[in-house]
Each structure stands twice: as structure tokens, then as C-alpha cells.
Amino acid sequence: MRVMGIDPGSNCTGCGVIEEINNELKVIYWGSIKSKARQSFPQRLKFIYDELVAIIQNFNPDEVAVEDMFFATNVKSALKLGQTRGIAILSAVNEGKP
């Protein structure tokens, strides 16, 4: 089984892919998606979405897990993180990944 994990962030979204091979977990891929601060927020979301879709298509995970929000220091940050998390979920769903 191959699983992709996503840690959403509007400035930097982390992701990784692991696979179980012979009862051992192997790291297949890890990296980050860094959006450009000078871009508008909608453009940054599109960039993150496009990059996540490319990674999903390249590594074809069986499942995708997206980190849940557990705290927020301010309302604006929480809203942006929620939107970025939504983009991560959408990228997985649009590629047919649970």
C-alpha cells in the first residue's frame, strides 16, 4: 500500500509518500511546495493544487491523508489554512484518491 501525506500551508505545503514493502515502510518521496508571496492568494492556491495533482499523478498513492487543523493563532491565518487544506483535499478527490 502506498500512502501520501499532506501538511497544508499557504506559504509552504509539505508532502510525502510512503509505501509498505515486505512489512517495512519505505519513503518514496518527500518535499515541499513553496508558493510565491508576491502572487495573489487565489494564484497561490492554484499553484499548490497543480503541484499536488502532479505529485499524486506521478506517485499514484492508494490513499491520501491531509493533516487536520489543530490550532490557529489568528482568524485570518485559520481561514487561509482552511482554504489550503480544502485545496489539498480537492486535489486528492479529483484524482480519485480516498
MOPAC internal coordinates of N, CA, C and O (Angstrom, degrees):
PM7 1SCF
backbone

  N    0.0000 0     0.00 0     0.00 0    0    0    0
  C    1.4475 1     0.00 0     0.00 0    1    0    0
  C    1.5242 1   109.20 1     0.00 0    2    1    0
  O    1.2310 1   121.28 1   -41.26 1    3    2    1
  N    1.3103 1   115.15 1   138.74 1    3    2    1
  C    1.4642 1   121.91 1   179.59 1    5    3    2
  C    1.5295 1   108.53 1  -116.72 1    6    5    3
  O    1.2310 1   120.73 1   -51.25 1    7    6    5
  N    1.3322 1   116.21 1   128.75 1    7    6    5
  C    1.4607 1   121.85 1  -176.72 1    9    7    6
  C    1.5226 1   109.50 1  -126.14 1   10    9    7
  O    1.2310 1   121.31 1   -42.66 1   11   10    9
  N    1.3289 1   115.10 1   137.34 1   11   10    9
  C    1.4594 1   121.38 1   175.13 1   13   11   10
  C    1.5191 1   108.18 1  -109.32 1   14   13   11
  O    1.2310 1   120.51 1   -47.09 1   15   14   13
  N    1.3177 1   116.64 1   132.91 1   15   14   13
  C    1.4533 1   122.23 1   175.48 1   17   15   14
  C    1.5149 1   109.67 1  -112.42 1   18   17   15
  O    1.2310 1   120.79 1   -40.02 1   19   18   17
  N    1.3301 1   116.09 1   139.98 1   19   18   17
  C    1.4620 1   121.63 1  -178.94 1   21   19   18
  C    1.5252 1   109.15 1  -126.89 1   22   21   19
  O    1.2310 1   121.11 1   -49.67 1   23   22   21
  N    1.3313 1   115.49 1   130.33 1   23   22   21
  C    1.4651 1   123.10 1   174.84 1   25   23   22
  C    1.5266 1   106.72 1  -111.67 1   26   25   23
  O    1.2310 1   119.96 1   -85.51 1   27   26   25
  N    1.3444 1   117.69 1    94.49 1   27   26   25
  C    1.4629 1   119.94 1  -172.49 1   29   27   26
  C    1.5236 1   113.75 1   -71.78 1   30   29   27
  O    1.2310 1   121.54 1   -36.78 1   31   30   29
  N    1.3211 1   114.66 1   143.22 1   31   30   29
  C    1.4558 1   122.47 1   174.61 1   33   31   30
  C    1.5146 1   108.18 1  -159.01 1   34   33   31
  O    1.2310 1   119.88 1   -37.59 1   35   34   33
  N    1.3229 1   117.83 1   142.41 1   35   34   33
  C    1.4648 1   119.67 1  -176.55 1   37   35   34
  C    1.5246 1   112.08 1   -72.34 1   38   37   35
  O    1.2310 1   119.74 1   153.59 1   39   38   37
  N    1.3185 1   118.10 1   -26.41 1   39   38   37
  C    1.4662 1   121.20 1   176.65 1   41   39   38
  C    1.5206 1   112.05 1   -92.65 1   42   41   39
  O    1.2310 1   121.02 1   140.85 1   43   42   41
  N    1.3208 1   115.66 1   -39.15 1   43   42   41
  C    1.4627 1   120.97 1  -177.62 1   45   43   42
  C    1.5264 1   108.87 1  -147.09 1   46   45   43
  O    1.2310 1   120.65 1   -61.63 1   47   46   45
  N    1.3173 1   116.36 1   118.37 1   47   46   45
  C    1.4585 1   122.41 1   177.70 1   49   47   46
  C    1.5213 1   107.80 1  -106.78 1   50   49   47
  O    1.2310 1   121.01 1   -56.74 1   51   50   49
  N    1.3099 1   115.68 1   123.26 1   51   50   49
  C    1.4599 1   120.26 1   179.02 1   53   51   50
  C    1.5136 1   110.55 1   -94.72 1   54   53   51
  O    1.2310 1   120.90 1   -29.22 1   55   54   53
  N    1.3255 1   115.88 1   150.78 1   55   54   53
  C    1.4587 1   119.35 1   175.94 1   57   55   54
  C    1.5219 1   109.76 1  -154.53 1   58   57   55
  O    1.2310 1   121.72 1   -22.77 1   59   58   57
  N    1.3026 1   114.31 1   157.23 1   59   58   57
  C    1.4493 1   120.47 1   178.73 1   61   59   58
  C    1.5146 1   109.85 1  -155.15 1   62   61   59
  O    1.2310 1   121.25 1   -23.41 1   63   62   61
  N    1.3153 1   115.22 1   156.59 1   63   62   61
  C    1.4600 1   121.43 1   178.13 1   65   63   62
  C    1.5196 1   107.66 1  -128.42 1   66   65   63
  O    1.2310 1   121.14 1   -51.21 1   67   66   65
  N    1.3332 1   115.43 1   128.79 1   67   66   65
  C    1.4615 1   120.65 1   175.65 1   69   67   66
  C    1.5223 1   108.65 1  -123.44 1   70   69   67
  O    1.2310 1   121.26 1   -22.37 1   71   70   69
  N    1.3226 1   115.20 1   157.63 1   71   70   69
  C    1.4556 1   120.36 1   179.20 1   73   71   70
  C    1.5164 1   109.33 1  -140.45 1   74   73   71
  O    1.2310 1   121.24 1   -39.10 1   75   74   73
  N    1.3253 1   115.23 1   140.90 1   75   74   73
  C    1.4552 1   120.29 1   175.04 1   77   75   74
  C    1.5215 1   108.04 1   -87.43 1   78   77   75
  O    1.2310 1   121.09 1   -59.44 1   79   78   77
  N    1.3330 1   115.52 1   120.56 1   79   78   77
  C    1.4619 1   121.98 1   178.37 1   81   79   78
  C    1.5216 1   107.15 1  -130.48 1   82   81   79
  O    1.2310 1   120.51 1   -61.95 1   83   82   81
  N    1.3304 1   116.63 1   118.05 1   83   82   81
  C    1.4689 1   121.87 1  -179.51 1   85   83   82
  C    1.5301 1   111.64 1    52.86 1   86   85   83
  O    1.2310 1   120.65 1  -131.65 1   87   86   85
  N    1.3275 1   116.36 1    48.35 1   87   86   85
  C    1.4687 1   123.45 1   179.07 1   89   87   86
  C    1.5221 1   113.68 1    62.96 1   90   89   87
  O    1.2310 1   119.61 1  -160.08 1   91   90   89
  N    1.3076 1   118.36 1    19.92 1   91   90   89
  C    1.4618 1   122.39 1   175.59 1   93   91   90
  C    1.5251 1   108.67 1  -125.43 1   94   93   91
  O    1.2310 1   121.28 1   -35.51 1   95   94   93
  N    1.3263 1   115.16 1   144.49 1   95   94   93
  C    1.4592 1   119.75 1   176.51 1   97   95   94
  C    1.5210 1   109.72 1   -89.41 1   98   97   95
  O    1.2310 1   120.99 1   -51.58 1   99   98   97
  N    1.3041 1   115.72 1   128.42 1   99   98   97
  C    1.4636 1   122.17 1   178.83 1  101   99   98
  C    1.5229 1   109.02 1  -117.11 1  102  101   99
  O    1.2310 1   120.77 1   -44.97 1  103  102  101
  N    1.3174 1   116.13 1   135.03 1  103  102  101
  C    1.4623 1   120.63 1   175.58 1  105  103  102
  C    1.5258 1   107.62 1   -79.37 1  106  105  103
  O    1.2310 1   121.05 1   -58.54 1  107  106  105
  N    1.3102 1   115.60 1   121.46 1  107  106  105
  C    1.4646 1   121.80 1  -179.79 1  109  107  106
  C    1.5307 1   110.39 1   -95.01 1  110  109  107
  O    1.2310 1   121.21 1   141.31 1  111  110  109
  N    1.3232 1   115.29 1   -38.69 1  111  110  109
  C    1.4700 1   120.31 1  -177.17 1  113  111  110
  C    1.5218 1   108.92 1  -157.35 1  114  113  111
  O    1.2310 1   120.81 1   -33.82 1  115  114  113
  N    1.3253 1   116.07 1   146.18 1  115  114  113
  C    1.4644 1   121.74 1   168.45 1  117  115  114
  C    1.5120 1   107.50 1  -149.76 1  118  117  115
  O    1.2310 1   121.33 1   -31.61 1  119  118  117
  N    1.3049 1   115.06 1   148.39 1  119  118  117
  C    1.4534 1   118.59 1   179.95 1  121  119  118
  C    1.5112 1   111.44 1   179.05 1  122  121  119
  O    1.2310 1   121.38 1     5.41 1  123  122  121
  N    1.3113 1   114.96 1  -174.59 1  123  122  121
  C    1.4583 1   120.47 1   179.22 1  125  123  122
  C    1.5238 1   109.70 1  -138.78 1  126  125  123
  O    1.2310 1   122.03 1   -27.56 1  127  126  125
  N    1.3009 1   113.72 1   152.44 1  127  126  125
  C    1.4597 1   122.06 1   177.72 1  129  127  126
  C    1.5226 1   106.06 1  -112.44 1  130  129  127
  O    1.2310 1   120.84 1   -66.20 1  131  130  129
  N    1.3148 1   116.00 1   113.80 1  131  130  129
  C    1.4631 1   120.58 1  -177.43 1  133  131  130
  C    1.5170 1   109.37 1  -108.93 1  134  133  131
  O    1.2310 1   121.40 1   -64.47 1  135  134  133
  N    1.3285 1   114.92 1   115.53 1  135  134  133
  C    1.4594 1   119.26 1   178.73 1  137  135  134
  C    1.5243 1   109.57 1   -84.54 1  138  137  135
  O    1.2310 1   121.49 1   -20.60 1  139  138  137
  N    1.3126 1   114.75 1   159.40 1  139  138  137
  C    1.4665 1   120.10 1  -177.55 1  141  139  138
  C    1.5236 1   110.07 1   -89.39 1  142  141  139
  O    1.2310 1   120.73 1   -53.37 1  143  142  141
  N    1.3188 1   116.21 1   126.63 1  143  142  141
  C    1.4672 1   122.22 1  -176.32 1  145  143  142
  C    1.5253 1   112.20 1   -61.36 1  146  145  143
  O    1.2310 1   119.77 1   153.46 1  147  146  145
  N    1.3147 1   118.04 1   -26.54 1  147  146  145
  C    1.4656 1   119.81 1  -177.22 1  149  147  146
  C    1.5334 1   112.19 1   -77.43 1  150  149  147
  O    1.2310 1   120.10 1   166.81 1  151  150  149
  N    1.3243 1   117.41 1   -13.19 1  151  150  149
  C    1.4609 1   120.54 1   177.92 1  153  151  150
  C    1.5279 1   109.93 1   -79.14 1  154  153  151
  O    1.2310 1   121.11 1   -25.51 1  155  154  153
  N    1.3254 1   115.48 1   154.49 1  155  154  153
  C    1.4618 1   119.34 1   175.27 1  157  155  154
  C    1.5306 1   108.67 1   -67.21 1  158  157  155
  O    1.2310 1   120.64 1   -21.69 1  159  158  157
  N    1.3285 1   116.39 1   158.31 1  159  158  157
  C    1.4621 1   119.50 1  -177.93 1  161  159  158
  C    1.5301 1   111.90 1   -60.07 1  162  161  159
  O    1.2310 1   118.79 1   135.77 1  163  162  161
  N    1.3466 1   119.91 1   -44.23 1  163  162  161
  C    1.4669 1   118.90 1   176.51 1  165  163  162
  C    1.5388 1   112.82 1   -58.96 1  166  165  163
  O    1.2310 1   119.79 1   142.31 1  167  166  165
  N    1.3243 1   118.00 1   -37.69 1  167  166  165
  C    1.4663 1   120.47 1   177.40 1  169  167  166
  C    1.5250 1   110.80 1   -65.85 1  170  169  167
  O    1.2310 1   120.48 1   142.76 1  171  170  169
  N    1.3201 1   116.69 1   -37.24 1  171  170  169
  C    1.4646 1   120.57 1   178.19 1  173  171  170
  C    1.5268 1   110.38 1   -65.40 1  174  173  171
  O    1.2310 1   120.58 1   138.82 1  175  174  173
  N    1.3395 1   116.49 1   -41.18 1  175  174  173
  C    1.4642 1   119.97 1   178.03 1  177  175  174
  C    1.5260 1   110.98 1   -62.69 1  178  177  175
  O    1.2310 1   120.47 1   137.48 1  179  178  177
  N    1.3255 1   116.71 1   -42.52 1  179  178  177
  C    1.4660 1   119.88 1   178.40 1  181  179  178
  C    1.5200 1   110.86 1   -62.67 1  182  181  179
  O    1.2310 1   120.05 1   138.37 1  183  182  181
  N    1.3225 1   117.51 1   -41.63 1  183  182  181
  C    1.4623 1   121.52 1   178.59 1  185  183  182
  C    1.5308 1   110.36 1   -60.76 1  186  185  183
  O    1.2310 1   120.44 1   133.05 1  187  186  185
  N    1.3309 1   116.77 1   -46.95 1  187  186  185
  C    1.4672 1   120.72 1   179.25 1  189  187  186
  C    1.5249 1   110.04 1   -61.35 1  190  189  187
  O    1.2310 1   120.51 1   134.73 1  191  190  189
  N    1.3320 1   116.64 1   -45.27 1  191  190  189
  C    1.4644 1   121.34 1   178.63 1  193  191  190
  C    1.5282 1   110.95 1   -57.54 1  194  193  191
  O    1.2310 1   120.45 1   128.39 1  195  194  193
  N    1.3248 1   116.75 1   -51.61 1  195  194  193
  C    1.4681 1   120.99 1  -178.24 1  197  195  194
  C    1.5249 1   111.72 1   -59.48 1  198  197  195
  O    1.2310 1   120.15 1   138.62 1  199  198  197
  N    1.3251 1   117.32 1   -41.38 1  199  198  197
  C    1.4657 1   121.04 1   179.83 1  201  199  198
  C    1.5276 1   111.13 1   -66.91 1  202  201  199
  O    1.2310 1   120.18 1   137.73 1  203  202  201
  N    1.3323 1   117.26 1   -42.27 1  203  202  201
  C    1.4655 1   120.05 1   178.76 1  205  203  202
  C    1.5241 1   111.01 1   -64.04 1  206  205  203
  O    1.2310 1   120.14 1   137.63 1  207  206  205
  N    1.3241 1   117.34 1   -42.37 1  207  206  205
  C    1.4660 1   120.62 1   177.80 1  209  207  206
  C    1.5297 1   110.09 1   -59.74 1  210  209  207
  O    1.2310 1   120.06 1   136.43 1  211  210  209
  N    1.3230 1   117.48 1   -43.57 1  211  210  209
  C    1.4688 1   120.93 1   179.48 1  213  211  210
  C    1.5313 1   110.93 1   -61.72 1  214  213  211
  O    1.2310 1   120.19 1   138.81 1  215  214  213
  N    1.3261 1   117.24 1   -41.19 1  215  214  213
  C    1.4688 1   120.67 1   179.59 1  217  215  214
  C    1.5263 1   110.10 1   -67.01 1  218  217  215
  O    1.2310 1   120.30 1   137.10 1  219  218  217
  N    1.3306 1   117.02 1   -42.90 1  219  218  217
  C    1.4679 1   120.56 1   178.18 1  221  219  218
  C    1.5230 1   110.17 1   -61.37 1  222  221  219
  O    1.2310 1   120.08 1   135.44 1  223  222  221
  N    1.3177 1   117.46 1   -44.56 1  223  222  221
  C    1.4655 1   120.78 1   179.56 1  225  223  222
  C    1.5253 1   111.43 1   -64.99 1  226  225  223
  O    1.2310 1   120.18 1   143.01 1  227  226  225
  N    1.3106 1   117.26 1   -36.99 1  227  226  225
  C    1.4652 1   121.47 1  -177.97 1  229  227  226
  C    1.5266 1   112.47 1   -71.31 1  230  229  227
  O    1.2310 1   120.22 1   137.74 1  231  230  229
  N    1.3402 1   117.19 1   -42.26 1  231  230  229
  C    1.4632 1   120.25 1  -173.63 1  233  231  230
  C    1.5240 1   113.63 1  -103.19 1  234  233  231
  O    1.2310 1   119.50 1   169.91 1  235  234  233
  N    1.3174 1   118.56 1   -10.09 1  235  234  233
  C    1.4555 1   124.61 1   174.16 1  237  235  234
  C    1.5344 1   113.74 1    44.31 1  238  237  235
  O    1.2310 1   119.83 1  -118.46 1  239  238  237
  N    1.3370 1   117.93 1    61.54 1  239  238  237
  C    1.4613 1   119.48 1   179.22 1  241  239  238
  C    1.5320 1   111.30 1   -68.90 1  242  241  239
  O    1.2310 1   120.93 1   -26.91 1  243  242  241
  N    1.3357 1   115.83 1   153.09 1  243  242  241
  C    1.4618 1   120.59 1   175.26 1  245  243  242
  C    1.5254 1   110.61 1   -74.09 1  246  245  243
  O    1.2310 1   120.71 1   144.98 1  247  246  245
  N    1.3202 1   116.24 1   -35.02 1  247  246  245
  C    1.4565 1   121.73 1   179.69 1  249  247  246
  C    1.5228 1   109.67 1  -141.69 1  250  249  247
  O    1.2310 1   121.40 1   -23.50 1  251  250  249
  N    1.3345 1   114.92 1   156.50 1  251  250  249
  C    1.4629 1   121.36 1   177.54 1  253  251  250
  C    1.5290 1   108.18 1  -126.76 1  254  253  251
  O    1.2310 1   120.79 1   -48.42 1  255  254  253
  N    1.3276 1   116.09 1   131.58 1  255  254  253
  C    1.4678 1   121.98 1   176.85 1  257  255  254
  C    1.5235 1   108.32 1  -114.74 1  258  257  255
  O    1.2310 1   120.84 1   -47.87 1  259  258  257
  N    1.3328 1   115.99 1   132.13 1  259  258  257
  C    1.4650 1   121.56 1   179.57 1  261  259  258
  C    1.5257 1   107.89 1  -115.27 1  262  261  259
  O    1.2310 1   121.04 1   -53.43 1  263  262  261
  N    1.3325 1   115.61 1   126.57 1  263  262  261
  C    1.4629 1   119.94 1  -179.20 1  265  263  262
  C    1.5231 1   110.50 1   -59.55 1  266  265  263
  O    1.2310 1   121.38 1   -42.23 1  267  266  265
  N    1.3183 1   114.96 1   137.77 1  267  266  265
  C    1.4585 1   121.90 1   178.31 1  269  267  266
  C    1.5243 1   110.02 1   -82.23 1  270  269  267
  O    1.2310 1   120.72 1   -23.84 1  271  270  269
  N    1.3144 1   116.22 1   156.16 1  271  270  269
  C    1.4661 1   120.28 1   174.79 1  273  271  270
  C    1.5228 1   107.94 1   -76.56 1  274  273  271
  O    1.2310 1   120.52 1   -44.09 1  275  274  273
  N    1.3156 1   116.62 1   135.91 1  275  274  273
  C    1.4593 1   118.53 1  -179.98 1  277  275  274
  C    1.5152 1   112.68 1  -122.42 1  278  277  275
  O    1.2310 1   119.28 1   163.48 1  279  278  277
  N    1.3089 1   118.97 1   -16.52 1  279  278  277
  C    1.4615 1   121.94 1   173.31 1  281  279  278
  C    1.5158 1   108.64 1  -164.80 1  282  281  279
  O    1.2310 1   121.30 1   -19.03 1  283  282  281
  N    1.3098 1   115.11 1   160.97 1  283  282  281
  C    1.4643 1   119.89 1   176.11 1  285  283  282
  C    1.5255 1   108.11 1  -146.31 1  286  285  283
  O    1.2310 1   121.11 1   -43.53 1  287  286  285
  N    1.3251 1   115.49 1   136.47 1  287  286  285
  C    1.4641 1   119.52 1  -178.25 1  289  287  286
  C    1.5228 1   112.25 1   -79.31 1  290  289  287
  O    1.2310 1   120.44 1   149.72 1  291  290  289
  N    1.3240 1   116.77 1   -30.28 1  291  290  289
  C    1.4680 1   118.92 1   175.72 1  293  291  290
  C    1.5233 1   110.23 1  -149.54 1  294  293  291
  O    1.2310 1   121.02 1   -15.45 1  295  294  293
  N    1.3130 1   115.66 1   164.55 1  295  294  293
  C    1.4570 1   121.59 1  -173.28 1  297  295  294
  C    1.5218 1   111.87 1   -63.53 1  298  297  295
  O    1.2310 1   119.61 1   135.61 1  299  298  297
  N    1.3277 1   118.36 1   -44.39 1  299  298  297
  C    1.4698 1   120.67 1  -179.43 1  301  299  298
  C    1.5251 1   111.26 1   -60.16 1  302  301  299
  O    1.2310 1   120.53 1   136.25 1  303  302  301
  N    1.3168 1   116.59 1   -43.75 1  303  302  301
  C    1.4660 1   120.48 1   178.68 1  305  303  302
  C    1.5197 1   110.71 1   -62.84 1  306  305  303
  O    1.2310 1   120.48 1   138.37 1  307  306  305
  N    1.3237 1   116.69 1   -41.63 1  307  306  305
  C    1.4632 1   121.01 1  -179.87 1  309  307  306
  C    1.5266 1   111.00 1   -63.32 1  310  309  307
  O    1.2310 1   120.26 1   138.38 1  311  310  309
  N    1.3294 1   117.12 1   -41.62 1  311  310  309
  C    1.4591 1   120.41 1   179.11 1  313  311  310
  C    1.5254 1   111.35 1   -64.68 1  314  313  311
  O    1.2310 1   120.22 1   135.39 1  315  314  313
  N    1.3207 1   117.19 1   -44.61 1  315  314  313
  C    1.4661 1   120.45 1   178.99 1  317  315  314
  C    1.5218 1   111.07 1   -64.00 1  318  317  315
  O    1.2310 1   120.27 1   138.54 1  319  318  317
  N    1.3176 1   117.10 1   -41.46 1  319  318  317
  C    1.4600 1   120.37 1   178.85 1  321  319  318
  C    1.5208 1   110.37 1   -64.29 1  322  321  319
  O    1.2310 1   120.46 1   139.82 1  323  322  321
  N    1.3320 1   116.72 1   -40.18 1  323  322  321
  C    1.4593 1   120.40 1   177.67 1  325  323  322
  C    1.5196 1   112.20 1   -62.45 1  326  325  323
  O    1.2310 1   120.48 1   139.78 1  327  326  325
  N    1.3214 1   116.69 1   -40.22 1  327  326  325
  C    1.4624 1   120.29 1   178.16 1  329  327  326
  C    1.5248 1   110.94 1   -67.40 1  330  329  327
  O    1.2310 1   120.44 1   140.27 1  331  330  329
  N    1.3068 1   116.76 1   -39.73 1  331  330  329
  C    1.4653 1   120.44 1   178.69 1  333  331  330
  C    1.5239 1   110.20 1   -66.45 1  334  333  331
  O    1.2310 1   120.57 1   140.18 1  335  334  333
  N    1.3215 1   116.52 1   -39.82 1  335  334  333
  C    1.4662 1   120.59 1   177.16 1  337  335  334
  C    1.5325 1   109.70 1   -62.45 1  338  337  335
  O    1.2310 1   120.35 1   139.21 1  339  338  337
  N    1.3354 1   116.94 1   -40.79 1  339  338  337
  C    1.4589 1   120.89 1   177.57 1  341  339  338
  C    1.5185 1   112.30 1   -60.71 1  342  341  339
  O    1.2310 1   120.45 1   140.23 1  343  342  341
  N    1.3289 1   116.75 1   -39.77 1  343  342  341
  C    1.4630 1   121.45 1   177.26 1  345  343  342
  C    1.5333 1   110.29 1   -63.38 1  346  345  343
  O    1.2310 1   120.43 1   139.70 1  347  346  345
  N    1.3244 1   116.78 1   -40.30 1  347  346  345
  C    1.4658 1   120.69 1   179.02 1  349  347  346
  C    1.5274 1   110.38 1   -63.56 1  350  349  347
  O    1.2310 1   120.48 1   135.22 1  351  350  349
  N    1.3252 1   116.69 1   -44.78 1  351  350  349
  C    1.4658 1   120.64 1   178.64 1  353  351  350
  C    1.5231 1   110.12 1   -64.02 1  354  353  351
  O    1.2310 1   120.16 1   136.56 1  355  354  353
  N    1.3262 1   117.30 1   -43.44 1  355  354  353
  C    1.4621 1   121.69 1   179.44 1  357  355  354
  C    1.5247 1   111.51 1   -60.72 1  358  357  355
  O    1.2310 1   119.97 1   139.04 1  359  358  357
  N    1.3180 1   117.66 1   -40.96 1  359  358  357
  C    1.4711 1   120.11 1  -179.97 1  361  359  358
  C    1.5252 1   110.48 1   -61.29 1  362  361  359
  O    1.2310 1   120.21 1   140.19 1  363  362  361
  N    1.3286 1   117.19 1   -39.81 1  363  362  361
  C    1.4680 1   120.57 1   179.25 1  365  363  362
  C    1.5294 1   111.14 1   -69.68 1  366  365  363
  O    1.2310 1   120.50 1   133.57 1  367  366  365
  N    1.3214 1   116.65 1   -46.43 1  367  366  365
  C    1.4667 1   120.85 1  -178.15 1  369  367  366
  C    1.5274 1   110.85 1   -63.39 1  370  369  367
  O    1.2310 1   120.06 1   137.20 1  371  370  369
  N    1.3274 1   117.49 1   -42.80 1  371  370  369
  C    1.4639 1   120.40 1   179.83 1  373  371  370
  C    1.5219 1   112.83 1   -65.19 1  374  373  371
  O    1.2310 1   120.39 1   157.52 1  375  374  373
  N    1.3288 1   116.87 1   -22.48 1  375  374  373
  C    1.4701 1   120.94 1   177.13 1  377  375  374
  C    1.5336 1   111.57 1   -96.07 1  378  377  375
  O    1.2310 1   120.67 1  -170.79 1  379  378  377
  N    1.3375 1   116.32 1     9.21 1  379  378  377
  C    1.4620 1   120.84 1   175.91 1  381  379  378
  C    1.5144 1   114.58 1    74.56 1  382  381  379
  O    1.2310 1   120.51 1  -153.98 1  383  382  381
  N    1.3178 1   116.63 1    26.02 1  383  382  381
  C    1.4683 1   120.97 1  -178.89 1  385  383  382
  C    1.5220 1   109.65 1  -105.70 1  386  385  383
  O    1.2310 1   120.50 1   -50.30 1  387  386  385
  N    1.3361 1   116.64 1   129.70 1  387  386  385
  C    1.4795 1   119.34 1   178.92 1  389  387  386
  C    1.5176 1   112.00 1   -72.70 1  390  389  387
  O    1.2310 1   120.10 1   180.00 1  391  390  389

